[in-house]
Amino acid sequence: MIKNRFFWIAAFLCIAIDQITKYWVLQNFQLNESLPLWSGVFHITYVRNTGAAFSLFSEDGSWLRWLSLFVSLALMAMAWFGPPLPLWDQLGYGFILGGAIGNGIDRFVFGYVVDFFDFRLIRFPVFNVADVCINIGIACLFIAIFRKSHSEGSERQKGRGE
């Protein structure tokens, strides 16, 4: 049996879906070409992001490839060599790993990240599946923290006889 198997499953699924969708965009769109799925609200628009979230550090984001590699290796080491993790921790770290590797592949191969989800209704920066996975991972870790603090609070109340 594989230790922290949901971590590895989440990471693999994120990487696969992210890379498949980016491949589809690269095969079917020219740079800055946009396909309105719901005009004025949601488009598929191919853009290149040389920076991080919200195009931060886009002037010199070459160091981001090394950061994504370091984060990826650290998360894999934690899951492989560390203790078995609770389910929500596995999912959270697995989604984050999948997103880091998905965008890291782009940074190493192309020197930029392929983004294409374009929500225009709220003027949100264009993003991709890897970005969604990272945010899902963060949400899972918040759930894990909430569940731990909730169960610890229940244990303290039981200990006081309440």
C-alpha positions as CSV (number, residue, x, y, z in Angstrom):
1,M,0.0,0.0,0.0
2,I,1.3,3.4,-0.9
3,K,1.7,5.9,2.0
4,N,-0.3,9.1,1.6
5,R,-2.0,7.7,-1.5
6,F,-4.5,10.5,-1.8
7,F,-1.7,13.0,-1.9
8,W,-0.2,11.2,-4.9
9,I,-3.6,10.7,-6.6
10,A,-4.5,14.4,-6.3
11,A,-1.1,15.5,-7.5
12,F,-1.2,13.2,-10.6
13,L,-4.7,14.2,-11.5
14,C,-3.9,17.9,-11.3
15,I,-0.7,17.5,-13.4
16,A,-2.5,15.4,-16.0
17,I,-5.6,17.7,-16.4
18,D,-3.4,20.8,-16.3
19,Q,-1.0,19.6,-19.0
20,I,-3.8,18.3,-21.2
21,T,-5.7,21.5,-21.1
22,K,-2.6,23.6,-21.8
23,Y,-1.7,21.3,-24.7
24,W,-5.2,21.8,-26.1
25,V,-4.9,25.6,-25.8
26,L,-1.5,25.6,-27.5
27,Q,-2.8,23.5,-30.3
28,N,-5.9,25.5,-30.9
29,F,-5.2,29.1,-30.1
30,Q,-2.8,31.8,-31.2
31,L,-1.3,34.1,-28.5
32,N,-3.9,36.5,-27.2
33,E,-6.7,34.8,-29.2
34,S,-9.9,34.6,-27.3
35,L,-13.0,32.3,-27.6
36,P,-16.0,33.7,-25.7
37,L,-17.9,30.9,-24.0
38,W,-20.2,33.5,-22.3
39,S,-19.5,36.8,-24.0
40,G,-18.3,39.5,-21.6
41,V,-18.3,37.0,-18.7
42,F,-16.1,34.0,-19.4
43,H,-13.6,33.4,-22.3
44,I,-10.8,31.1,-23.1
45,T,-7.9,33.4,-23.9
46,Y,-4.4,32.2,-24.5
47,V,-1.8,34.4,-22.7
48,R,1.7,33.9,-21.4
49,N,2.6,34.7,-17.8
50,T,6.3,35.1,-17.1
51,G,5.6,36.0,-13.5
52,A,3.7,34.5,-10.6
53,A,0.0,35.1,-9.5
54,F,-1.5,38.3,-10.9
55,S,1.7,38.6,-13.1
56,L,3.8,39.6,-10.0
57,F,7.5,39.4,-10.7
58,S,6.9,39.3,-14.5
59,E,10.0,41.5,-15.2
60,D,12.4,38.8,-14.0
61,G,10.4,35.7,-13.0
62,S,13.1,33.2,-14.0
63,W,13.8,32.3,-10.4
64,L,10.2,31.1,-10.1
65,R,11.1,27.8,-11.9
66,W,13.5,27.0,-9.2
67,L,11.0,27.9,-6.5
68,S,8.4,25.6,-8.0
69,L,11.0,22.8,-8.2
70,F,12.1,23.3,-4.6
71,V,8.5,23.4,-3.4
72,S,7.7,20.3,-5.4
73,L,10.7,18.3,-4.1
74,A,9.9,19.4,-0.5
75,L,6.3,18.3,-0.7
76,M,7.2,14.9,-2.3
77,A,9.8,14.3,0.4
78,M,7.3,15.1,3.1
79,A,4.8,12.7,1.6
80,W,7.3,10.0,1.0
81,F,9.5,10.1,4.1
82,G,7.1,11.8,6.6
83,P,4.4,10.2,8.6
84,P,1.0,9.2,7.1
85,L,-1.1,12.4,6.8
86,P,-4.8,12.9,7.5
87,L,-7.0,12.9,4.4
88,W,-7.5,16.7,4.2
89,D,-3.7,17.3,4.6
90,Q,-3.0,14.7,1.8
91,L,-5.5,16.3,-0.5
92,G,-4.3,19.9,0.3
93,Y,-0.6,19.2,-0.2
94,G,-1.3,16.9,-3.2
95,F,-3.3,19.6,-5.0
96,I,-0.6,22.2,-4.2
97,L,2.1,19.8,-5.6
98,G,0.1,19.2,-8.7
99,G,-0.3,22.9,-9.4
100,A,3.4,23.6,-8.6
101,I,4.5,20.9,-11.0
102,G,2.0,21.9,-13.7
103,N,3.2,25.5,-13.7
104,G,6.8,24.4,-13.1
105,I,6.8,22.3,-16.3
106,D,5.7,25.3,-18.3
107,R,8.4,27.5,-16.7
108,F,11.2,25.0,-17.5
109,V,9.9,24.1,-21.0
110,F,8.7,27.5,-22.3
111,G,10.0,30.1,-19.9
112,Y,6.5,31.2,-19.1
113,V,3.2,29.7,-17.9
114,V,0.3,29.1,-20.3
115,D,-2.9,30.7,-18.9
116,F,-6.3,30.6,-20.5
117,F,-9.3,30.9,-18.1
118,D,-10.5,34.5,-18.6
119,F,-13.2,35.8,-16.3
120,R,-14.1,39.2,-17.6
121,L,-17.1,40.0,-15.5
122,I,-14.9,40.7,-12.5
123,R,-11.7,41.7,-14.4
124,F,-9.8,38.8,-12.9
125,P,-6.3,37.9,-14.1
126,V,-6.2,35.0,-16.6
127,F,-5.3,31.7,-15.0
128,N,-5.1,27.9,-15.6
129,V,-5.9,24.5,-14.1
130,A,-2.7,24.5,-12.0
131,D,-3.7,27.7,-10.4
132,V,-7.1,26.3,-9.6
133,C,-5.4,23.2,-8.0
134,I,-3.2,25.3,-5.8
135,N,-6.2,27.2,-4.5
136,I,-8.2,24.0,-3.9
137,G,-5.1,22.7,-2.0
138,I,-5.1,25.8,0.2
139,A,-8.8,25.4,0.8
140,C,-8.3,21.7,1.8
141,L,-5.5,22.8,4.3
142,F,-7.9,25.3,5.8
143,I,-10.5,22.5,6.2
144,A,-7.8,20.4,7.8
145,I,-6.8,23.1,10.3
146,F,-10.5,23.8,11.1
147,R,-11.1,20.1,11.7
148,K,-8.1,19.7,13.9
149,S,-8.9,22.8,16.0
150,H,-12.5,21.7,16.3
151,S,-11.6,18.2,17.4
152,E,-9.0,19.5,19.9
153,G,-11.6,21.9,21.3
154,S,-14.0,18.9,21.7
155,E,-11.2,16.9,23.5
156,R,-10.5,19.8,25.9
157,Q,-14.2,20.0,26.8
158,K,-14.3,16.3,27.4
159,G,-11.2,16.6,29.6
160,R,-12.9,19.2,31.8
161,G,-16.0,17.1,32.2
162,E,-18.2,19.5,30.2
